[in-house]
Amino acid sequence: MKKKVLSILLAATFTVSMFAGCGNSNTTAKDDNAAKTEDTADDAAEEETKDDAATEDTASDGDFNITVNLASEPMTMDPALNSSVDGGIMALHLFEGLMKWEDSGEVANGSDGTADSGKLVPGQAESYEKTENEDGTVTYTFKLRDGIKWSDGKDVTAGDFEYSWKRLVNPETAADYNYMLDGVVNATEIMAGEKDPDELAAKALDDKTFEVTLVNDLNYFEELCAFPAMMPVREDMIEKAGDQWTFDTATYISNGAYKLKEWTHNSQIVVEKNENYYDVENLGPETITFKLMDDQNAMLSGFNSGELDFIEDVPQAEIANLIASGDMKIVDYIGTYYVCFQTQKAPFDDPRVRKAFSLAIDRTYIVNQVTQSGQVEAGGFVPSGVYDADGADGDDFRTVGGDYYKPTDADYEANCDEARQLLADAGYPNGEGFPVVEYLYNTSDAHKAVAEALQFMWEEELGVKVTLNNQEWAAFLQTRKDGDYSIARNGWIADYNDPISFLDMWMTGGGNNDAQYANDDYDALIKQAKTTTDNAERMDLLHQAEDKLIGEDSVLAPLYFYTQKYMLADGIEGMYYCPLGYFFFGYTHQA
């Protein structure tokens, strides 16, 4: 999604020390992904107090409330349709899957005690069994907890999961993440329109038993069961309100720790404790307010004034000093920040042009002088920390695959010489005759600084003219998804720790394939990788796929591998985090 490692270990505990998704607006779109609010304020006085001073509010009435900023207005609040990290974080507070992320009690790497790492445990499921069948398929049988309920008091049943998973793969839903279930028997045929969604091998045996049959063993399947797109939604509410079900607290019924209280568009989303949640007695904040902002100066000002208790982004010029002072924390994050080319439109329909633009990027300058948050230059698309065939006991996928170009500035001059030759071979010697192209990014000081650096490098080294255009987060996601751009900022965070989380999104027609890349040979490699049961063979196929994506076709220009930065107000404890980019606030409290 738009954010590090044995899958078996992940199923038990997702420790930060093991890691480097979906996307968010400040760092991706899981993309980076990225990515990636009805006004029903019943208690205006309480909310006014909260807006003015969050910490004073908690002291005045004994209730603890927390206010955080992740991004601006979300593109969607439907967990099946969301593809951004910020939207995923909100979904993880409002909904709960068969599995969930829980506080491990171990300090997250880099958090200096302000955040623990997350571990994967049963969520709405009480337990599950895994059976390997004679035909090579694998069956998971989940037993649901007793007493699990929706926020309106109705029981959560296995049928709710059956409906939601079938809705996800139904082509009519048009979910970007439908391919996350392509390991389930019949899912691929359903998504291709060859079979009915009712034929998906995910079914309720009774109200408490949910059975899923996979084409073959997936070592990351338990992680998928905690992913937002696989969370249950209410069939009756969706049938009643259609696409508008997320906009009204009367129809936005959830099964997680919190429920929607208010959505004031372009201002804030407020969630409150779900009194029907099975662990409600142990929850911390009475409310969590997600402030919807994209102005980094306002974010930092709000944090310093006490209006905001948590932020991820600050003005670019402030980052180095905030890190040095210890006020800003840096934790691991499995993801890649990259440039995305519209491969179906000239001039970027030519792989030589795409490669030239990629080689002309000085990645060392960007991480050392622009981002300044510990990022590492990217020599490929799949980031460091993602397992290869030998898992935690062997080299990771990036080490095995190596670099597709020399990413450091020591080789920058040679890279630029090759770039100019490629551009000349494409018919644009010294940039002559090259059309003016636009670089699209979402509103952010950090993204603007990267955009300006890229603009200068491309003009200085290639002799081409690049204009810059920024858009608000939700509009940006839609523009990029529609392919209405030439070059765009992009990023991808692992949805689970496996290289296919970064590679299957580029299959022809994929919902997250913003480059609109289409290559039959690439598709065949991914499909073969998804059906083989030999892990070494599978990894070899995935390396071949990345060779084609980056080495041959230069579909993307990876810039750097992410780190995650954040600031948390003093005196707040109990926040935890997993390097897929998710922060959890539901068990926070004041020290």
Summary of the structure (lengths in Angstrom):
residues: 591
radius of gyration: 23.0
end to end distance: 32.6
largest distance: 70.3
contacts: 2276
relative contact order: 0.18
helix: 37%
strand: 21%
